[in-house]
Amino acid sequence: MRRGPDNPLPVAVIGAGGRVGEYYLKALTAINAPVTAFDIDTERMTTIATQFSGIRVAQTMEEALAAAQIAYILTPDHIRTPALASLQTPNIQLTVIEKPLANNLEEARVLHSVAQTKGKKVIVGSTYRATPQFAEIKKGVEADEIGDVIKVRATYNHDLRQVKDDWRKVGEGQNFYYGAATHPVDMIMHIVGKRVVKVTATESRLDLLQGTDGFKRPELITITMLFKNGTIGEVSVNLVTPLPPGEHGTELEVEGTKGTYKAHNKKLPEKSDGEFLVYREGQDGWETRDVRPAYTINQLVATADAWAREDREDADNPNPFATIDQALDLAYVLDAAERSARSERTEHIVYQR
């Protein structure tokens, strides 16, 4: 029987015990989706089962996947075995992978290859794309409101000294190109809509961010991208930025030949939630525009359910969220950035499928 919008497809949530898992469980239970959840932390899953009384807790990942048609993979960046298992499970119609696609280019290419071979749909949870003010800016760029885009600049601030996700800072730790730079880099690529051809990156390694078991990662990354159409993208990833609780995020500025946009995924200084700035040639000053703030994971969950059932008009595109092709292109850019920081030279990108 084909399920309608009021009767969501059954889902498996793998890696449900973490902070991100809780966000997705809230969104899924809000639409009354049948949820089977799994995490290796059994104690945490006992708590989850109490907190979300409508979900079923599986004893194994395989049990959870067998009960679902959509799989949400919310495991840490460096653990993508569940994503591979989901793509190889016949009853799973759609796999949603919380960003990034993988922790390195090699693993990203493997997942892309398996998805294509198996004919599986994949959404990568690039939720910044759905932030209402960023989505409005994307529409404005496509409508030529500010002319040809010359430069896009994004600053990602996140004080990881205050983050309690221990896996990020244990041993090799989270790869901050794929785990942090992915946010602003993907956002700029989405807005420009063209491929990056070369990348230059620089790191700061002052040991300001401490971890355990040999952890050593940069606390600041800068990336400059040249797009095929000549647009420049500039990214700054600041991982020891002291900010009030809950205020980390991405500042965005899009400069065109006829105007400029300024926005933040939360709020600009002295502005309310959902407000962003526009200047168009001929105006006396900045124009403040307002969009309704929205929780992007709710939109992702709705998009996934509709796309899995092919009830969207654009059945081959889960816009604004990333397809696996777009996520693989992003992995190529992040790989080039990481190589550039090591080689101290500009790296050209050769995309392969």
DAVENBEL-V157870 format. One line per field, one symbol per residue. burial: + if it has 16 or more other ideal C-beta (glycine too) atoms within 10 Angstrom, else -. A space follows every 10 residues. Layout:
burial=???
This chain:
burial=--+----++- ++++++++-+ +++++-++-- --+++++++- ----+--+-- -+--+-++-- +--++-++++ ++++++++-+ -++++++-+- -+++++++++ +++++-+++- ++-++----+ ++++++++++ ++++++++-+ +----+--+- -+++++++++ -------++- --++++++++ ++++++++++ ++---+++++ +-+-----+- +---+-++++ +++++++--- ++++++++++ +------+++ ++++++--++ ++++++++-- +--+++++++ --------+- +----+++++ +-+++++++- -------+++ ++++-+++++ ++++++++++ +-----+-+- ---
